[in-house]
């Protein structure tokens, strides 16, 4: 699977390339620091996938340009701001995979592999937002959920680990993050779900994942 990386910051771009080259199924066909250079690289290399850092100047315009010159090439966007406007902009521009800002290297590689197989890769919270938008556009009225559409993919992971009984330190170790970061995620979960205690978060998680299994 050949990949072209488009990212403005050289250290970041080179670092991603080095990581992906260590993965046996991925070949980095080229890298570029800007949208125009990226489009030229894609035209020259004809990769299977293009990884675009959304902080690169041009944003969604890069995706539209790529779709115009290489419609068969699948695009994964990195560093997505998880808001409806940003997500829909990427979707409309042709992205098939998303790795949020707090995603891990494991998330990135898994997303690239799935996108390379022809799958559209979307975290549950982003999918809920897209479904909400599609429902509204088709005149189906407001799309209601159990609140999971308000949580980021990382917050959903944290609340699931709370439901499993893990402490903040254990969650931090499991997700390779600092304890203050875990506390911040938990604060955001409590605020979005309008709850006050871990027991309420655990109960919400049980209801949510039970609903997913049925």
C-alpha positions in Angstrom: 0.0 0.0 0.0 1.6 3.3 -1.2 1.0 6.5 0.8 1.8 10.1 0.1 1.9 12.4 3.2 1.0 16.1 3.0 1.9 18.1 6.1 3.3 21.6 6.4 5.7 21.0 9.3 8.8 19.1 8.2 9.7 17.5 11.5 6.1 16.2 11.8 6.0 15.1 8.1 9.3 13.3 8.3 8.4 11.7 11.6 5.2 10.3 10.2 7.1 9.0 7.2 9.6 7.2 9.4 6.9 5.6 11.5 4.9 4.4 8.5 8.0 3.1 6.8 8.6 0.8 9.8 5.2 -0.8 9.1 5.5 -3.7 6.7 2.4 -3.2 4.6 2.9 0.6 4.0 5.3 2.2 1.6 5.7 6.0 1.7 5.7 7.0 -2.0 6.4 10.7 -1.3 5.9 13.6 1.0 4.9 17.3 0.4 4.8 20.5 2.5 1.8 22.1 0.8 -1.3 21.5 -1.2 0.1 22.3 -4.6 3.2 20.2 -4.0 1.0 17.4 -2.7 -1.2 17.4 -5.7 1.9 17.3 -8.0 3.4 14.4 -5.9 0.1 12.5 -6.1 -0.1 12.9 -9.9 3.5 11.7 -10.2 3.4 8.8 -7.7 -0.2 7.6 -8.1 -0.5 6.3 -4.5 -3.2 4.2 -3.0 -3.8 6.6 -0.2 -3.0 10.2 0.7 -2.6 11.3 4.3 -3.4 15.0 4.7 -2.7 17.0 7.9 -5.6 19.4 8.2 -3.4 22.1 9.7 -1.7 22.4 6.3 -2.6 25.7 4.7 -5.5 25.1 2.2 -7.3 22.6 4.4 -10.3 21.1 2.6 -9.3 22.8 -0.6 -6.4 20.3 -0.8 -8.9 17.4 -0.6 -11.0 18.9 -3.4 -7.9 19.4 -5.6 -6.8 15.8 -5.0 -10.3 14.5 -5.9 -10.1 16.5 -9.1 -6.7 15.1 -10.3 -6.9 11.6 -8.7 -10.5 10.6 -8.1 -9.6 7.0 -7.4 -7.1 7.8 -4.7 -8.5 7.5 -1.2 -7.8 10.3 1.3 -7.3 10.1 5.1 -7.3 13.3 7.1 -5.2 13.7 10.2 -5.8 16.2 13.0 -9.5 16.6 12.4 -11.3 19.1 14.7 -14.3 17.1 15.9 -17.0 19.6 15.0 -19.9 19.1 12.6 -18.7 21.9 10.3 -15.1 20.6 10.0 -16.2 17.0 9.6 -18.8 17.7 6.9 -16.3 19.9 5.1 -13.9 16.9 4.9 -16.7 14.5 3.9 -17.9 16.8 1.1 -14.3 17.1 -0.1 -13.9 13.4 -0.4 -12.1 12.1 2.7 -12.8 8.5 3.6 -10.9 8.2 6.9 -10.4 10.4 9.9 -7.8 10.4 12.7 -8.7 13.0 15.4 -6.2 15.3 17.1 -5.8 13.0 20.1 -5.6 9.8 18.0 -2.6 7.5 18.5 -0.1 6.1 16.0 -2.0 2.8 16.4 -5.2 4.6 15.4 -3.5 6.1 12.4 -2.1 2.9 11.0 -5.4 1.1 11.6 -7.3 3.8 9.8 -4.9 3.7 6.8 -5.1 -0.1 6.6 -8.9 0.0 6.6 -9.1 2.9 4.2 -6.7 0.9 1.9 -9.1 -2.0 1.9 -11.9 0.3 0.7 -13.6 0.9 4.0 -14.8 4.3 5.1 -13.4 4.9 8.6 -15.2 7.1 11.1 -15.1 7.2 14.9 -18.6 6.6 16.5 -19.0 10.2 17.6 -18.2 11.6 14.2 -20.6 9.0 12.6 -23.4 10.1 14.8 -22.8 13.7 13.8 -22.9 12.8 10.1 -26.1 10.8 10.6 -27.6 13.8 12.3 -26.7 16.0 9.4 -27.9 13.5 6.8 -31.2 13.2 8.6 -31.7 16.9 8.7 -30.8 17.3 5.0 -33.3 14.7 3.9 -36.0 16.3 5.9 -36.2 13.6 8.5 -36.2 16.0 11.4 -33.7 16.1 14.3 -31.6 13.0 14.9 -31.5 12.1 18.5 -29.0 9.9 20.3 -28.1 8.8 23.8 -25.5 11.6 24.1 -22.7 9.6 22.5 -22.7 12.1 19.6 -21.4 14.8 21.9 -18.4 12.8 23.0 -15.1 12.6 21.2 -13.6 9.1 20.4 -11.1 9.6 23.2 -13.9 10.5 25.7 -15.8 7.4 24.7 -12.7 5.3 25.4 -12.3 7.0 28.8 -15.9 6.5 29.8 -15.8 2.8 28.8 -12.7 2.4 31.1 -14.6 4.1 33.9 -17.4 1.6 33.4 -14.7 -1.2 33.6 -13.8 0.2 37.1 -10.3 1.6 36.2 -8.9 4.5 38.2 -7.6 7.7 36.6 -4.0 6.4 36.9 -5.0 3.1 35.3 -6.8 4.9 32.5 -3.8 7.1 31.9 -1.5 4.0 31.7 -4.0 2.2 29.4 -4.3 5.1 27.0 -0.7 6.3 27.3 -1.6 9.8 28.5 -1.0 11.9 31.6 -3.4 11.7 34.6 -4.3 15.5 34.3 -5.3 14.8 30.7 -7.6 11.9 31.9 -9.1 14.2 34.5 -9.8 16.8 31.7 -11.5 14.2 29.6 -13.6 13.0 32.5 -14.6 16.7 33.3 -15.7 17.1 29.6 -17.7 13.8 29.8 -19.5 14.9 32.9 -20.2 18.3 31.4 -21.5 16.9 28.1 -23.6 14.2 29.7 -24.8 16.5 32.5 -23.7 14.0 35.2 -21.6 14.5 38.4 -20.3 11.1 39.5 -18.3 8.2 38.0 -21.1 5.8 38.9 -23.4 7.8 36.6 -20.8 7.7 33.8 -20.5 3.9 34.3 -24.3 3.5 34.1 -24.4 5.6 31.0 -21.6 3.4 29.4 -23.5 0.2 30.2 -26.7 1.5 28.6 -24.8 2.9 25.6 -22.8 -0.3 24.8 -25.8 -2.5 25.5 -27.7 -0.6 23.0 -24.9 -1.0 20.4 -25.0 -4.8 21.0 -28.7 -5.1 20.4 
